Amino acid sequence: MKRFPVYDTAGENEGHWKRLSLGSGVTVPTEDILGIFDMDTATVSPVTKKFLNTAQRSGAVSVVGDELPKSFVVVLPPKKLRAGSSAGNEEAQHEQRVMLSQFTPSTLCGRDGHL
């Protein structure tokens, strides 16, 4: 698993879209967030476990911070990487990134106020 962000803090959307801080200086544009999930409750489902295992095997999981993750955030890749992509559902699933955060979903959602 990667230990550093896949998004930089000075992304192309700065000033146009809000960015959500996931901790340790890692931010993602709010428009790219597909979902914020609780590690304790969401990982009970076999479907979610399979999704996370597939993401981990494909290198799509990044760990934010050094503490035990309390949530995972599914995000789209940066716009510059998905521009012109006409990928099907299966291929698009592998383009998604999973960010493991030390913060709870309620903390992350409270930081933005719109999530």
N, C-alpha and C positions, 0 to 999 in steps of 0.2 A: 504494500500500500504506500502511496505517496504521502509525504509528511508536509508538503508545501502546497500553496494555492495553485489552482489552474487558472485563476483570474488575477490580474494585477489590480492594484488599488487605484490606478489612473486609467481606467478603461475608456473605450471609445464613446460610451454613453454618458460620461460624467457631465453633469450640468443639465442633462435632458431627462434622465431617469434616476429615481432614487436607488441607492445601493444599500443592501442589508449586510451588516457586519456579522460574520459567523464566529468571530473571535480570532485572536493572534494576528490581527492585521489583515485578515482575509475578508473580502467583500464580494458580493455578487449583485448584478443588477436585478431589481425586484421583478422586472418584466420577464426575466429568464427562469424564475422559480416555478417549477411545476408542482411542488408540494413539500411540506415540512412535516416530518413524522417522528413520533416518539419511539425511541429504541426499545423501551420495555414493552409497549403494547403492540406496536406494528410488527415486531419480529416474531410474534406468536404464530402468525399465519404462515403456512408452508409456501404460499405464493410469494410472499414478501421475502422469505428466506431464500427462495430460488432466485428472485430478482437480485438480491444483494450478493449472493454467491456468484451469479453470472457477471455482475458488474465488477466484482473483485477480480475474477479470473481474467476479465478483459482489460484490466488496468484502469477502470473508470472510477475508482474509489480514491478519494483524497481525505486524509485525516487532518483536521484543523485543531491544533493545540496538542498538549501532552496529556491532558486529563481523559478519564473514561468518557467516551461519547454518550450523550444523553439524547441526541436527535440525529436524524439524517435528512439532508436537504437534496432533493432531486432537481437538477438544473439543466437547462439546455446549454450546449457549447456556445462560446462567444459568437456573435453574429458573423464575424469575418470568416469563421470556420464553417458556418452552416449556410452561407450565402450561395444561392444557386443549387443547393442540394435538393434533389427530387427523390430522396431515399424513401423506401417503403417502410412500413411499420417496424419490421424486424431490424432493419438497418438503422432506423431512427432511434430505436431503443438503445442500441450500442453507442450512439452519439451522446446520450444523456450522461451527465456526470453525477456522482453521488458524493456529497460532502458530509463527512462525519463531524459533528460539532459538539463541544463540551457543554453547550447551553441547551436548556429544555425548549421544546416548541413554543411554550407560552412566553418565555423570555425573548426568543427570536421574533415572535409575532408582535410582542409589545414594543420592540425597538422601532418598528416601522409605523405602526398605528393603522395601516391599511391592509395588512395581511390577515 
